[in-house]
Structures are given as C-alpha cells and as structure tokens.
Amino acid sequence: MYIRDIPPELSARVPAEQRGPGRGRDSVRLLVSRGSEEVSLRAFRELPGLLRAGDVLVVNTSATLAAAVDGRLGREGVVVHFSTRGDDGRWAVELREPAGRGATRPRAGGPAGAVVRLPGGHALVLEEPLSPGADRLWWARPSTRDVPGLLRGHGRPIRYAYTERDQPLSAYQTVFAVPGADGEGSAEMPSAARPFTAELVTRLVSRGVQVAPLTLHTGVASPEAHEPPYPERYEVPAATASLVNAARAAGRRVIAVGTTAVRALESAADAQGRVRAARGWTDLVVTPERGVRVVDGLLTGLHEPGASHLLMLEAVAGRAAVRRGYAEAAARLCLWHEFGDVHLLLKEEPGHAMHCSSNAW
C-alpha cells in the first residue's frame, strides 16, 4: 500500500543546498529499487557507481518559466499559472486563490468571457475549459503575443503551500536546462534532474555513461486533483533517437531522468520500441496496461499518493517494486516533492546482483 497522506515533516520545504553548511543540490538521498524485492537507500552522489559504462541517461532540457503572475478578476485577487501555449496563440492557464506568504489554493475556473487584468497593462480573456467537464485549466487569450516577456518581467516560479518561501527562478532550473529560442519552457521544473550538478555529470561521463537530451515542456501539475497529464509539447532529436536505438541493439540500458523523459521517449517509439526523431504534441499516458517499450529504468522524485505518475512507475518497475520502495521511503523518512529525495527504479535483471548497502543513511 502507498501511504495515504504525506506527513508535513516529509515534505521538502527548501532546496537541499539551503538545509545546512556544506550542502549542495546533490545532498539528497537516492532510493534504489531493483525488481520487486531489492531496495536500498544511498546518497545521490553515489549514482555514478550504480550505473554502468554504456548506460544511456535520457534527460529533459526544458527550462523552467516564471509562470505564476498576480492578477485581478474583477475585485478578486488571483494568481495565474501559465501552463501551455496552444497552436492558436491561446494559453492554458489555471487561476488560483492567494493563500498568503506566496502560496495558493485551488479555485474554480472561469467564467467564460471573464477578463483577468495583469501587470503592465496586459490582460487575459478566459474562453473555455481545456477539457469538457473539467474546470481547473482554461484556454485563455492574452492581450500580448509576448507571454514569455510578460513572465520574465512580472512572473515568479510556481510554488505550493508545502514549501517554506519563494525561491529565485535559478533554484528551479536543472543543470540540463536550455532556454527555448522562442521563450518556451516548462510551467514547473522537471525536478527529477534537480540534484544533478556539473561535477556529477562529469563523473558519469567519465565512467562511460552517455547522456541523451530531449525536450518536453511540462504543464502545471494538479497536486490537489491528481488528474492524468494533459497534452504537452515535446521533441526527440534524431541524435538522441540514434543513441537510444544503438544502446538497445547492444543490450545496454536506457534510463530516463524524470517522468517527462519517459513520456517523450515512449511517444517517439513504435510498437517494437524503435525510437524515431519526433516533435509536436503528446497525449500519451503510460500505464501498466500500456507498458513501456524503450526505458529500462527511471530516476524520479517521490510522488504524492494518488498521483497519476505512480502508474508510470508501475509500468517501468512493477507495482510490487514501487510499493515496496515507497514503504521504505516513508520508513526511512525520505523527503517528498521537487526539492526532495529521488528514486531510481530498475527492472530486475536475472543473474545481476546490485551491490549496495541500506545503511548509507
């Protein structure tokens, strides 16, 4: 069983590097699950020793946007979370109610035709829900075509009430982030990659681990509703497709860094698991029934009970492995959310033993 609720003390309230002297982004713990029985707790800095020469790490290079902007809907103060730009120039947005100290709480969306006033003389006109019957995300038409400029000038990173305080945008960028040429990016950080540092990436490459980039611009999460993911923009470059296909042909492992990398990579794969260069929108939802065709492992954060991402984890490693890992994470007081500890899930490999200790922490 997954834990029903995350106790407040297991929420990572600030980034790892702010929790004490001498700590860095990579000062988090790494839960390692191999198959349904084997689970251990390590330091994230030990990751290079847990991977092999020839493994391919697939990483998301999407940069995080300052996607939260204060606005007014009539006399009501709201916070607009800019999620995803549509092909027609509209944006999918979520309106939230200020909850004090920079946090927000959910509110109903709409109504259609409502005008949200934004800083700098800009505005949004709410048009229709993103999905029929859903009320959280709405398509809205901004008065400016330069929404990335609006966000740079007036936005701040999206954050939720479990965090202690606002952080600079740099705290939400991963070492792999590349600013989009058109100003596009992710509404929320692809957080599985946050613990990586340039020094740790160098150690991985020195060990013979290959790093393959792709891009998936994440929309806003649904921490209260736990909805399935909405369509998102992605791109898998030809070089990454070739690298992944070569690794699979040679029997080497493909390990995705983050659920976003899994979604993009699996969206670009055919039924036989061969990856092609691809770009556009993906509405793929990875479940145990659908399974995975490309990835052999997943490095990800710890997800809330009820989150749809747990189905993806089960598709990669099996339900028993995921549940055993989460039980261990709770028992060992691991930290949840984007500034928390991370979880490496690997498929069980006959005849290969993982030599690691559960006494590292």
N, C-alpha and C positions, 0 to 999 in steps of 0.2 A: 504494500500500500504506500502511496505517496502521503507526505504529511498534509494535513488538512489546511493549515494556515502557517505562514512563516512567522515565528516569534519576532518581535521587534529587535531583539538582540542579535538576530541572524541576518538582519538587513545591513548591507554595507552602506554606511551613511556618508562616507567621504572616500575619495580615492586612496589607494594603498599608500602612495607616497606622502600623504598627509597624516598618517597614523603614528608617526614617531620618527626620531632621528635615524638617518642612515637607510631609510626605506625608499624603494623605488617602485615604478609601475609593476615590475616583475616580483615584488614582495607579496605575492598571493600564493595560495595553496593550489595544488593540482591533484584532483581526484582522478584516479586511473581505473577504468573498468575494462577488463578483457573477458569476453564471454559472459556467461551467466553466473559464474562462481567467484571470479578473481577480482578483487577491488582493493586498492591501497591509496594512501594519502602521501603525497610528496610535495616538495617545493616546486613551484613553476620553473625556477631556474634550472631544474634537473631535466627539463623537457628534451634538450639535445641528446642526453644519454638514453632516453626512452625511445628515440626514433632511430631509423637505420639509414645508411647510405642508400640513395636511390628512392627513398620515400619522396612523394610529391605533396607539399603543403599548398593547398589552394586557398588564396586569400582574397578578400574583398577590398578593393582600393577606393571605395566610395568615401568621400569626405563628409563630415557631419556639418549640417547647416545650423545657423542660429534661428531655429524655426518657430520659436514662441514669440509672439508680438502682442502687446497690450492693445485693446481696442474698446470701443463703446458701441453697444447695441441699444439705441435709444438712451435711456438714463442708466442702463445697466453696464457695469464694467465687465468685460470678458477678456479672456486670453485666447488668442487664435493660434492653434497649432497647424502650421502649413505642412501638409503631408506629401502630396504628389502632384506634379504638373501633368495635366492632360494634354492630348494632342491638339485640342482646340483652344489652348491658351487658358482654360479654366484650371483652378487648383482644387484638389480635395483638401478640405480643412475640417478641423474639429474645434468647436467652441467649448471652452471650459470656464468654470467659475473660479475666480481667485479665492484661495483658501488661506491667505496670509503667509508672510515670510517667503514669498516667491513660489509657493506650491499652488496646486489647483485641484479642483474636484470635478467630477463629471456634471454635465448639464444636458438638457435636451437640445437637439439641434433645431435649425430653422427659426422662424417660418420662412417659406419660400417668398422671395421678394424683399426680405429684410436687408437693410444696409448696415454694415459694420464699419464704423469710422476708425481709421488707422492713423498712426503718426505721419507727419509730413504731408498732410492733406490728402492722403490716399484713402481708398475705401474698397470694400468687398460687397458684392451683391450675392446673397445666397439664392441658389436656383433650384436644386433638387437633391434628395439623398443620393449618396453614391450607389446604394443598392436598394431595390424596392423592399419596403418593410423595415429597413434599418434607419436609425435616427442619429447615429453618432457622427458619421462623416458625411459632409455635404459637398457637392460641387458648387464652387463659388467663382464669380468672375471679378478679378481685381481691376481696379481703375488704371493700373500701370502694367506694362508688359515686363518691366524690370523688377520682378519679385525678388530675385537674388540680391539686387541692390537694396531693396526695401529691408530684407532680412539683415544684410550687412550693416545697415545704418540704424536699425531700430530693434533688431531681434536679439534673442538670447537663447542658449540651449534649452531644449525641453527638459524639465525635470519633474519628478513626482515627490509626494509627501514623505516617502521613506528616506529621502536624502536630507542632509542637515542644513545645507545652504547652497546658494547659487555658486557655480564654478565658471571659470573662463572657458571660452569655446575650445581652447587648446587642451583642456582636460578631457574633452570628448572626441579628440582626433586620435586615430591609431597611427602607428608608425608606418603603415602601408597606405595611408590616405593620400590621394592625389586630387587636388581641386579640379572640378569639371571645367572644361573650356567654356561651357555655356552657363556656368554658375550653378549647375545642378549638383545635387548631393543627397544625403540621407537625412530624413527628419530626425532620426535618432541614431546614435552611434552603433555601428556594427561591433558590438562590445566584446565579442569573443577574442578579438585581436588586441584588446587594450593592454594586456600585460606584456606584449612583445616590446622589446627595446632594440635599438640598432645593434648593441653589443650581443644580444641573444640571437638575433638573426644572423649575425656574422658567425657565431659559434655553430649554428645549424648548417649554414652553407659550408663551413669548413669541414663539417662532418660528412658532407655529401648529400645532405637533404636539399631538394630542389624546391623553389618557391615559384608558383604559377599564379599570376594575377587574373582576376575578372572583376566585374563591377555589377553590383545590384544596389539600386537606390532604395533604401528602406522607407516605408511609410511610418505613420505613428502607430505605436503599439496600443493594445487595449487592455491595460492592467486590471481594469475592473470587470470587463465583459468577457475577456478571453475568446474573442472571435477568431475565426480562421483568417489567415493572411489575405489581404486584398491583392489585386494585380499590381505588379511593380515592374519598373524598367530594369533591364539587365543587358549586359554584353559579355560574351565569352570570346576573347580574341583567338585568331587562328593559331598563334604560337602556343597558347595555353591548351587548346584542343589537341594539338600535336603532342605536346609534352605528356598530357594525361593518357592519351591513347598509347604512346610508346611505353609508358610505365605499366599500364595494364597488360600490354602484349608481352612484356618481360616478366610478369608476375610480381611486380613491385606494387607497393601500397599507395593509394590516393587518399589523403586525409584532408578533409575540409575544415577550415577555420571559420566556424560560425554557421548557423542555420541558413544565413543568406547565401553563403557559398554553396551549400548543398542545393538550395532551390535553383540557383542559376545554373550550376553544373548539370543537374538532373534535367533541367528544362532544355538543355542543349544536346542531350543524349538520345540516341534512338533505342529501340527495344532491345538491341543486343549490347547496349552500353557503350557504343562508339560515339564520341563527342565530336560535334562539328562547330565551326565558328557560327555564332548566332547573336542577334541583338533584337530588342523590341520589348514587348510586354510578356510577362509570365503570370499565369493564374494557377500554376501547379501547386497542389497541396500534397506533400509527401506524407503518407500514412503507412502503417504496417501492411495494409492490404495492397497498396500500390508497390511498396518496397523501394529499394534504391538499386540503381543499375551501374553506378560508377564508383561511389565512395566506399572505402573500406574502414573509414574511421571518421570521427567528428570531435573537434575540440570546441566546446561551447560553454556558456555560463550556466548557472543553476537557475532553472525556470520555475515560475510560480505554479502552485497546484492548479490544475485546470487549464493551463496554457496549452494552446494547440501545438506548440513546438514539441511538447513531450511525445506526440505521435511520431514526429520525425525522428526523435532519438530512438524510439522503439523500432522504427523501420531500419535504422542503422545497426543497432546492437541487440535488439530483442527486449521484450517487456521485462523479463526477469532481471537482466543486467541493469536496466535503467532503475528499476525499483530497488534493487539491492544497493546500487550506488547512491540513490537519494536517501535511503535509510542510513547509510554510512555517513553521508554529508551532514545529516541532521545530528547524528550521534556525536560526530567529531566537531560540531559547532562551526561548520563551514559558513561562509557569508554569501548571501544571495545578491542578485541584481547586477547592474552594469559595472559597479566598482568592486564586485566581489570575487570569490574564488572561481576556478574554472574546472571543467570536467572533460577528460579525454576518454572517449568511448571507442574501443577497438573490437572488431569482430574476432571471435575465437579462431585461432589457427591451430590445427592439430599438430602436435609434435613440437610446438614452440612455447617455451616457458618464459614468463616475464619475471625477471629477477628484480624485484623491488620490495622495499620494506614498508610496512604500515606504521612504523614507529618514527617517521621523519618529523612528525609534528606532535 
